[in-house]
Amino acid sequence: MRARPGMKSLALSLFLTLTTMATAHAVPGAAGAPAAPKPVPGVQTAPTAPGAATAQVTAAANTPGPAVERITAVPPAFSLTHQNTQAGTDALVASRLAGKVTLPTLLGTDPAGDDPWTKRRSMRDCVDRERLALPPVPTVTAWCWDSAFGDDTTREWLPQGMSTTGAADGGDGRIQNRAAVAVAWRYQPLTTNSGCQKYNDVRVSFIDHDTGQYQHVLLVEPTSAAGTDFKAIPAHAGGIVWYGNHLFVTDTAKGIRVFDINKLSKVHTQGRNVTTIGVDAGKSSACGLPYVLPQVRHYSQTGGCASATATGALCHSWLSLDKTGGKPFKLVSGEYHTVGYGGRIARYALNDFGAASQPGLLALTDNKTQIHDAYAIQGYSHVQSGLTWNDTQGGPLNFAFHSSCGTVPNIFARTWEGDTRATRTNKCTAPDPADPTRRISTGNWAAGVVQGLDRWPVRGTGTPTGTNQQVNELWGLTEGICDKPVREDEKTIDSCANLTPEESRSRRTVFAVPFGSAEVQDRH
């Protein structure tokens, strides 16, 4: 590749920005006692004056710590209503689809036919400035998407939530003897009429950890309990959690949907020129994709959500799984705020897979989900994903967040309940004190619109004589591409500035870094 004048100096500037400008305070060894739960408007039974919640959350974000506070979730706050769609899915799989498929088959073989568009694709090494969309710490895994059919730069499909088999099972970090990563993509049409796919349709890419090969699968739901037909699910899919054989997927204003890996199925008609979905004359199709995953549950809410005002129903923007701190395990659902700071987190109780009722699903009381605890994010904006965990049972609850801000260096932050440090990296850019025509970076992480986070504790070899390895990895992804004009005052810090024709426009990565590394844990 021939370098364009100024390109090397820009890349060097960005590298130095990522590695030195925003490394946070070192985390103290002891966090102190957790703060007592603090009531917040929007989750109380008492009435609140209009606008009071917004003012309270915004004001708190501009004062030193805490970055996260516990709040009291009084039922029915954050409660979701259980809807069972299992019967329709069972009927679909039994008589309307083209046969069930195991995870090893999905990841290990190509579907029949000679259309290369339907075949497995491969994650690849990141090249040139794509690497700026990786964290500025040593990586264990650093993947970029296949270029053959434009997964790396498509403007129509946007990667969102992610999860792995790492914590999904109880032992070796494998499901059906496969170590895998699941990435949800939402569809964003470029025109009002884009054919078969519709706004916020969701596909999931299942990636074989050992080979890097992946296959796209469309998420669908039966149209009735009789299971005679199916349709795509319109969901933003900003969060996804793999728990046993279940995939939990966010549907922002409408709650959380659940899919069963054991119901993964082929369709009859496939290929890039197929423009139909559903069952017609006994044959199934899914907008050309060869596989579908039908819904088995929907934990729903009505009336939308209200993250921008911090009142009312929770906006389910992201998800993660917390298996620390004793049982019950927790499904962690959090909000993304498009303006200001804040956002709320609700942790739902999960049943074990050996439970007598609703095994491997959310715990219910009177057909409503059970809230384990809830929190308000006071010190970060644009939170795209998060994790919670306890280092030791009974210790303070830890939080990690991905905050996004385009193709300049983004933010990764770790804090804990009771942490009173002022939040330093709560914005990604700031005016340059030495030059009012420029902005400087205050980010500390990957430059590529960060999205999902997950933790992979243990990985086995998948063989009878193999041993499990304690890998303790933090997984994440970025969704960015260079498809917008770069601000004039950010040209020295934006990874998309002054691209040459030879350089990739992709800032779309999947990565893993050592979770316990001080370079990761000390960012705030």
N, C-alpha and C positions, 0 to 999 in steps of 0.2 A: 504494500500500500504506500502510495506517495503522499507525504504529509503536506497539508495546506499550510501556508504561512500563518503562524500564530496558533496552529492547532496543538502543537506539542506544549507550548507554554500554557494554554488553556487546560489541557489534560493534567499537567503538573500542578497548576493552581487548584484544580478540583481535588486532586489527590491529597495535596497538603491540607485543603479545607476539611476533607473527610477524616483525615487522620489526626489533625492537631487542633483545629479551631474550637471544637465543641466537646471535647472529652470532659466528662462531668466530674463532680467531686467523688472522692473515694467513699464507699459506703461504710459507715461505722460498724464495728463488730456487734454492737448491741443496739436494738431499735427502741427499747423501752416498752412500757406496758401499752397495750392497745387502748385507743381512746374509747370512751363510752359511746354507745349509739346516740346519734344526734338526729332528731326529727327534722325532716325536710318537707316543705310544701309539695303537694302532689302525691304523697304516699301517706297522708294522714286522713283521719275521719273528719277533723275540724275544717270548716271552710277557710279559704285563703283569698285575700284581695287580689283582683286581676293584676298581673304583672309583677307581683311580689316575688314569685319564685325566680323569675329571670334575673331580677335585680340582685337577689341574694347570691345566686350562683356566680354571676359575673363579677360582683364585687369581691367575693371570696377568692376568685382566681387571681386577682391582682394584688394579693397580700401574701406575705411569707407563709407557706405551708398551712395545714397539711395538704398534700396533693390529692389524697383520697380520704373520705370520711364515711364511716358507717351511718346508715340511715335506717329508720324503722319502717318496715314494709307491713302495713296493717292490711289484712285481707279485706276486700278483694284486690288490693294493689298488686299489679304485675301478674295476677292469676290468669291462666289460660284454660280454655275448655277443651277437654279431650274429645276428639272425633276419630272413630275407628273406620278406616277404609280397607281393612284387611280382606273382607269378603269379596269386594270388587276386584282387588288385585289377584287374589287366589283364582278367581274365575278367569281373569285375563290370561294368567300364566298357564292355566290348565287347558284352555281351549281356543284362545284368540291369537296368542303369540306363537313364535316358531320354535319354542323350546328353551328351557333354562340353560344358563351358562355359568360355569364356576369361575371364580376369580383366577385360578391358574390358567384356564382356557382363554379367558379374556386377555390376559397378559402374555400368554405364551404362544398363541396361534392367531393367524389372520382369518377373517371371515372368508367364506367362499366367494368366488367371482374374480374378475380380472381388473376391477376398477381400483387403481392405487389409492384413490381418495379415501376408501374405506379401510385400508390396511393400518396396522400399527405404525406409529411414528416414533422418533427417537429424540430424547433430550440431547443437547450438544454442549460443547464447551462454549463459553461466552468469549467474544472477540472484541478487540479495540475498546471503544468507550462503553460498550455493554457492561464491562466490568465495573464501571462506576455505579451501576445499579446493584452491586453486591455490598455487603457491610464492610467497613474498613478495618476488619479484624481477620485473623486466619480462618478460612472456611474449611469445613469438612466435606461439604458438597457445594458445587457451584454450577448450576445448569441454566442454559437458555433453551427456548423452545425451538422445535423443528421449523426450518425455513421453507421446506418443499411446498407446503400449501398455506404458508403465511401465518401460522400460529404465532410466530414471534412478533408480527407487526399488524395483524388484523385490527381494523377499527371497529368491526362489528361484534366481535367476541372479546369480552374483557375479563381477565382472571380476577377472582375475588377471594372467597374463603378457601382455606386449606386445612387438611387434617392428615394424619398418618396412622398406620397400624401400630405405631410405637407404644401408645398407651391404651390402645383399643381393647387388647386382650388382657389376660391376667398373668402372662408369663414371658414369652419370647419375642414380643413385638411383631408377631405375624398373625395374619388372618388367613385361614385356609392354606397355611404354610407358605404364605407370600408376605414379604415385607413390601409395603406399598404406600404411596402418597396419593391423596385425592385432592384435586383442585377444581373448584366450581367456577364456571364462567357464566356471565349473563350476556344476553344478546342485546345489542344496541343498534337498531336499524339506521342506516345512513339516509334512507328516504322513508316516507310515510307508508309506502307499499313495497315491502321487501320479500314478498312471496310467502313461503311456508312458515319461516320463523317469525315470531312476533316479539315485541318489546319485553325484555326481562325473561324470556325463555331461558332455561338453565341446562347446560351440559356439564358433566363431570369428567375430567381426565383422570383416569387411573394409571399411575406411573409405577412400573416395577422398579423398586429401589436398586435391585441387583444388576439390572440390564439397562435401565434408563429408557426402556421402550414404554409407550403409553397408547391408550385407546380412549376415544371420546364416547360417552354414553349420555343419552337424553333422559332427563327426569320427566316422568309423566304421572298422571293420576287417572284412575278409572272414572268414567262419566256417570256410573251408577253402581249400586251394589250387585247388580247382575253381571257386571264386568263384560258387557258386550262391546264396549269401545273405550278409547282413552284419548287424552289430550295433553298437550304440553302444560307445564306449570309456570305461570308468570311470577317469579320470585327473584329479588335482587341477589340472593345467595351470597351476601357479604360474610356470612359465617357458616362453617361446616364442621361437624364433629363426628369422628368415627368411634363408635363404642360397641364392641362386639361385632355382631352382624348388622348393626343399625348405623345409618347415616342420618344425623340431624342437620337440617338445613334451614337457615333463617328466611323468613318471608316478611321482613321489616314490619309493616303495619298490621299484618295478618297473623303473626305468630311464628311458630316453628313447625316444620314438616319433617316426617321421618320416612326413610326408605330402608328396605331390607335387602342386603347384599345377596341373600339366598333366593331372591326373586328376580335377579338379573336375567334378562331374556333376549333372545334374538328376535328380529322382525323378518318378515318374508321378503320384502322389497327394499333394496338399498342402492346407494350410488349417488354421486354428486348431482345428477340430473333429476332425482326424485323430488317432487314438490308437494307431496301429500303426507298427512299424518293421521293415524288412527286405523280403524278396521273398515275395509270396504270389500264386499264380495268375498269374505272369508280370508282376505290377505291383509297383513299389517305392514305399516310403514312409519318412519319417524324422521321425515324431512331429509331422507338420505342416509342418516346414521344407521349403522347395523345393529345397535343394541339400545334397549331401554331399561330403565330402573323404575318400577311403579311404586307409588306411595302406599304406605300401610297405616300411617297415623297423621293427624293434623291437630296440633295444640293451638287453638285459634283464639283470636280476640276480634271484637267488632268495633267499628267506629274510628278506626285509624289509630295513630299514635301522635305523640307531641314532644319530641326531643328538643325542639327549638325553644320551648318555654319551660322545660323541666317539670311539666305537670302532666297528669293523666297517664294513659297507657304507655308502656315501654315500647320504644322503637328497637326491634331486634336486628341490630346492624351487624353484630359479630358474635361468634361463639367460640368457646374452648372447653376443654375437659379438665377437671381438677380431681385427681385421685389421691391427693395428699390430705393430711390432717384427720384421718380416720373416716369411717363411713357415717352417713351416706356419701357416695361419690357425688360430685356436683357438675351440673351443666351450667356453664357461665355464659350469660347473655348480656351484651353491652350495647350502648348507643354511640352513634356517630353524630356529632353536632356540626352543622355546616357554618354556623356563626358563633363567635364567642368561645367560651370555655364550658366545660361541664360535660354532662352525660351521666347516665345512671347505669349501674350494674346490678343484675339480679342473678343469684345463684340458686338453681333449682335442684331439688333432691332427686337422685337417680336410683332406681331399683337395681339390685343385683340380677344377674341372669338366672339365678336359682330361686328368685322370688316366686311365691305362689300366685301373685297377681301382677300383671303387666311386667313380666321379666324383661330386663334390659331397656326399660322405658322410664319415663318420668313417673315419680310417685304421685298418687292421686288421693284426694279427699273429696268425696261427693263430686267426683268427675272433674275436679279442678286440680291444677298442679300445685305442688307444695314449695313455698319459698324457704330456702335455708337461711339466707341473709341477703342484704342489699347494701349498695354503696353509691356515693356520689363522687364523680371525678371533678375535682376543683381546680387542678393546675395544668391541664393539658387540653389542647383543642384538636379537632379533626382526628379523633381516635378511630382508627380503622380496625384494630384488633387488640386483644389483650389476653393475658394469662393471670391466674391466681395460683398460689401454692404456699404451703407451710414447710419450712425447713425442718422443723421438728413438731410433733403433735403437741398442740397447745401453745405454740409460739405465735408471734405476730404474723398476720396474713400478708404475703408479698404480692405485688402486682407488677406486671410488665406490659408496656403499651407500644404499639406502632402508631405514630402520628404522621399523617401524610401532608405533602406540600409540593406536588408536581415533580419536576425533574431536577430540582436542586437537592442537596443533601437533606434527607428526611430525618425523623427522630425515632430513636428507640430509648425508652426510659424505664428504669426499675425504681419502685418505691415500696412502701409498706404501710400498713395501718398503724398510725401513731407517728409516722415520719413528719417532722416539723420543719425540715429544710425548705427554703424557698425554691420554687421550681425555676430552673435556669433555662432549659431548652424547651420553652413552650411555644416558640415561633421559629420558623426556619430561616428567615432573613431579617435584616435590620439595616437602617441607614448607615453608611460608612461615615464615621466621624471625621475622617480626613478628606472626604470627597462627597459632597451632597448629590452628585450625579450618579453615584454608584450605591449598590447595596452589597452587604457582606453576608456570608452564610453563618447562621447560628445552629444549623443542623449538625447531627453527629452520626449519621447512618447512611444507608443506601440512597442513591439519587434516582428514584424511579417510581414514585407513588406506592409506598408500602401498603401491603394488605395483610393477609392472614398470618397468624403465629400458632405454633404447636411445639410441644415438648416430646422428644423421643428418648425415654430412659434406657431401655434395654433392647438389644437386638440379638436374636439367635441365628444359627446357621441354617436352620430348616432341615437338618439331618438328624437321624436318631442318636448318633454319637457326638453331635456337636454340643458346644457349651454356649450359654448366653453371655453376651458381652455387655458390660455397663458402659453405654456410649454417652448418655446424658447430653443430647443435642437439642439446640433450639432451631426450629425450622421456620422459615418465613418465605414470603414472595413479594415481588413488585409487579405492577400491572402496566407501567408507563410505556409510551412510545413517543417519538419525536414527531408530533403532528400539529403543533401549534407554534405561532410566532414566539420567539424568545424576547422577553422584556429587555429594552435597551440597557436599563440600569442593573440587569442581572447577567449580562453576557460573560462576565468573568467567573460566575459561579454555577451557571446552568449547564448541565451535562449535554444538552442538545444544541448549544451555541456553536455556530461556524462549522456545521457538519460538512464533510466532503462527500461527494457522490459515492465513494467506495465504502464509507462507513455505515454500519447498521443503524437504523432508526429505532431499534428495539432497546427499551430499558425494562425488559420483562424477564425476570429471573426467578428461579427457585433455589433456595440456599439452606445450608445448615452450618451452624457455628457451635463451638463448645459452650454449653449452657452455663457451666460453672466458672467460666473464665472471668477474671477481674476486668478484662477489656469489655466484656458484655455487661456484667453485673454492676459495674461502677458507673454506668451511664444514667443520668438523671435529668 
